[in-house]
């Protein structure tokens, strides 16, 4: 049974009525085809109208929705011959970060992404996509290997932030994030990052410092969560909605600021309504982004990436 976000309740009520009418029709007691068609059209129209005017807080809810497609879903649909790598060769493996090598449209590619998990068991296994230091050190290991063999890098970003626990601090979380960001900047091969859902703080930028940064239409990307900002600024987490609006965390705002390069459209109702279509659209955008970078030599790739980040905010 489909679940709904709070603001989707009008759609949920209409779709529930449709299901009830379908059950009546299946029993053969009454013909309600016309009424079903009318309600389906009304539900579709209501959904489209809702998603045309989402507030930043509503987009935050969509970006966090548990049935939204995650990193492993994108890898399964877009890549062939994917071979995952484990471990950072320093401490251990962190399953919040998934990485390895495969083929994208027939060409070799290195993929590094944050996986939130799609069930209780997998969410615990992947620590809800919140990486510890060994996750970022695994990312550095993969980027260095890709650079050595001249293989482009794709980052799939979806995290509320790096794991803030004591064990992370003990193992050098800040240093690991900084090293991963540095590895992104020094790559001599093109790298493309996609913000799939949440792009939270340094946990996201550690993978998203790329030649091209793409962002799904209803994703968010920010230095801190709205709840965290509200707690710091007003000592009141109930003001998260106000914080989300003021922080400019949506794709439209970030494109205007030059923080991202392109918005990937989502199906009406969000990526969770039609994951296959959302992933296909993302794959096409990734392909175009790499094509734009084709032909650049190693120094030109580094220069373009460096200049991109130096230019952020300069035209405002």
C-alpha positions, 0 to 999 in steps of 0.5 A: 500500500502506498504511503504519502507525505503530509502535504500529499494527503489530498492525493492519497484520499483520491487514490484511496477512493479509486482503489475502493471503486476498483474493488467494487468493479472487480466484484462485478456488482456495479460499473464505475469505470467513468467515476474511476477515470474522473477520480484518477484524472483529478488525483493526477492534476492535484499531484501535479499542482502540489509538486509545481509549488513545493516549499523548501521544507516540503522538498526536504521531506521529499528528498528524505522520503524512504522509498526514493531511489538510492545509490544502489538502485542507480548503480543497478540500472545504469551500470554493467559489470559493477565490481564493488571495492571494500576497505580503506587499507588503513582501518576497515570498511564502511558500508555507508560508502559504496564504491567500485568500478563498472561500465557506464554506456560501455565505458569504464567508470569509477562510482562512489556513492552514499547508500542509505538503505531501503529496509530496516536491516539495510539502513542499519547495515549502511548506517543510514548513509552517514559515513565514518572516516574509513568511508571517506578514506575508501573514496580517496583510495578509489579516486586515486586508483581511477586517476592512475588508470585514467578512468572518470569518476561519478559520485552519487551523493545522498547523506544527511551528513558524515557520522558525528559519533565519538568513534568518528572523531577518534579516527579523524573524521575532519581530516578524512573529509578534507582528504577526500575533498582534496582528492576530488580537486586534484583528479586529472580525470573528469568527475561528475557528482549527482545530489540524489536526495540529501546533500548534507554538509561536509559529508556531501562536499567530500564527494561532490567537489566535481567538474559538474555537479547535478542535482535532482529537482526535489533534492536538497544541498546545504551546509547543515540540516534545517533542524540543525540550523534552527537549533543553532540560530533560534534554539528551537528545532520547530523552526526548521521550516523557516530555516529551510526557506532562509538557507536556500537549499533547493535546486532552483536556488543553488543553480542560481548561485552557481553551486550546481550546474544542472537540475535533473527533472523528476517524474511528477510526484517525485522520484519515488513515484517512478524510480526507473524514469528518474534514474533514466533521466539522471543517466542521460544527464550524467552522460551529457555532463561527461561528454561536455568534459571529453577531450580536456587534458589533465591540466585543463580538467583540474583548471576547469574544476578549480575555476568552477568553485572559485566562481561560486557567488562572484556574480551575485 
